[in-house]
Structure formats: C-alpha cells, structure tokens
Amino acid sequence: MNCVNLWQERMNLLVLSSGIMTKYMRLALLLLFPLSLAIAMGCDRKKGAEAELLAFDSAHLEQYIPLRTDTDRPALQVIIKYVYPSEDKVLTEIFNGLLFGDSLMDAPSPVDAMEGFVRVLGEDYRSNNAEASLQGLPADLLDYVYKIENTIAYCDTGMVATRINIYTYEGGAHPENTVRFANVLRSSGKVLEERDIFKGDYTERLSALIVEQLVRDFGKSSPSELDAIGFFNAEEIQPNGNFMADDKGLTYCFNEYQIAAYARGAVYVRLGYDVLAPLLRDDSPLKRYIP
C-alpha cells in the first residue's frame, strides 16, 4: 500500500551563505523542537511479514556564529529545518549523511550530528574570513546566511524520497537556490542512482526523452526554440542524477545555471513509467510500479 506525499512542500526557505558555505552546503545545524509525525503504513524490510510504522520527527535551529569574539557583527546565520525517520536507525543515518555529510552519519542523534557541523562551520567561517575582517570591510559584506530544509517527497513500503532545499547568499548580485533529491530503499538503506535503475546504454535515450518533454512543457516545436528562451544548448541536455522517484515516474530537477539562465530558476522534468519502462533494468527496484 502506497503512502502518498507524507508532507506537503512548505514555503521555500530563504537562505544566504558564504563561499565556505557553498563548499559545505551539506552541513547543517539543528535544535530539536516538539513536532513529530507518525505515519501508519505497511512496511517490511524483507525480514518478516509484519508491517512496521514509519515515523518522522522534525527538528529546527537558528543560530548566529560571529566572525570575531569581540563583536556580534559580522556573523554567519544558520537556519535548519530537518525531517528524519525517528525510529529506523539505518534510515536516520542515511538522512544524516544526506544533509550533514558522511562523517556524521552515525552520530548518536540528529542533534549531535548538527552540533558537530556547527563547530566545523564556525571554524571555517572564522578562519577563511579573518583577513578580510582585519581589512576593515563593512560588516554587511561578511554577513552570511545558510538555510536548509528537507521534506518527505514520497514514501511507500519500499522507498522513501526526500527533497533538500538549500538557499545560499554570498553578498553578490543574487542568491543561489539548490534542490537535491534522494531516493532511499527501505529494505537496505541504499540511495538509488541512475545506474541502479536504467540499463547500461540509457544515457542517450533518456536524454532524448528529457529534451522532448521540455519542448512539450514549454510549448515549443524544437529544442532550438528552447535556446531562445534562456536554455543552454538544449539539444545537449543530459540526465544529471538529481531525480525524485514515486509510483508514477521520475521528476528530474536541473538547478540554476545547469541547463538555463539564472532567471529561469530550477527546471523540473516529469517522466512517467510509460515512457521509461523500456530503459529500466530487469532488476530495477522501480519495476514494481509498472502495471
């Protein structure tokens, strides 16, 4: 039995960040707050016939890390909202790694994982901006914010997908938005990659499907017409591994500047299993969704 869209997408969080934060965009800090959601659903981890409950907890933190100890400005502001499986140790570790990095996957708790990143972020922010601070630059040029939020995009008895939204700002002309998807098999904790899903020669054919869908979505008649509205060499667009899987198909996300100008923002391409079926491996975990 499928469990569709456990949590609705909330308003995109506004995030700013330094060049350091771009490098550490997987890092996050959080403080537990009293919000939990238990989702009753049938689940088997291939270890028994009895169903399990998949429960999610939510944690939140907002913290300022001053550049210098003698003044509050400039500072790095970190804002995190984190949704994680609360009663499944394997999945919790996977989620910790997806948001905060592999080194903190096995932290005692999500809060411990965040606190470890707080230390790293603070040290890097201070060491990399100390010289600039001594040069007397205006504080607002060194004020940075990093914000991250994940939601549960899809979940059923076999798979859980999470969407990670990151918004960073480095004091430049405009901020940067990044969306990352991850699809985790509940039986093993494996994060799905394209090579786990598609046959070995999938790239060219999947690229063609993506381009064809983009042409339809934007009401054009050819890939060259996409170039006229801000796309970069639309005929050469290829799958980027950033996809969300559910029981109906895949949704690819191409972030800012990947295939189109910044002004167009993230571009999403939805492909149903009706067109993807010929590309799926015989042992693809997504075969179960094909009628």
Disulfide bonds with the S-S distance in Angstrom:
none
